[in-house]
Each structure stands twice: as structure tokens, then as C-alpha cells.
Amino acid sequence: GDIPLQGDFSAEHMIFGVEGVDSDRRDKLIDLLDIDLQWRMHKVSDGQRRRVQICLGLLHPYKVSRIE
């Protein structure tokens, strides 16, 4: 069986651990999503955890194409 992993990571550790990120984009996302870099991910609320997940998903720009 698969065993879920849990760790005591800070939001900062997770966000700054992503390589190849534009620092201005990262800073704007942190500000826009009102993320406290000291949050401990195993202690935050579901909403705070989701904001960090959204930030991680948006760190790298991506192209959205129109479906016809």
C-alpha cells in the first residue's frame, strides 16, 4: 500500500523550492494570495493550504489555447 507522506514544511520552503521562477511573478503571487511565508503547511487551514497550492500552480506561466 501507498502511505501518504506528511512533512513539516513552510510555505516559503515550498514556494522558493520551485526552480526557474521569475522572482517578480513569485512575489506578486505571494502578495496577491496573501500568503505568509512562515505558515507551517501541516498546521494551516484548508483555505491557506489551497492558496499555497494555487501559487505553486501559477509560478510558471502557461499558454491557454482556445478550443474550437
Summary of the structure (lengths in Angstrom):
residues: 68
radius of gyration: 13.9
end to end distance: 42.2
largest distance: 44.5
contacts: 132
relative contact order: 0.22
helix: 43%
strand: 3%
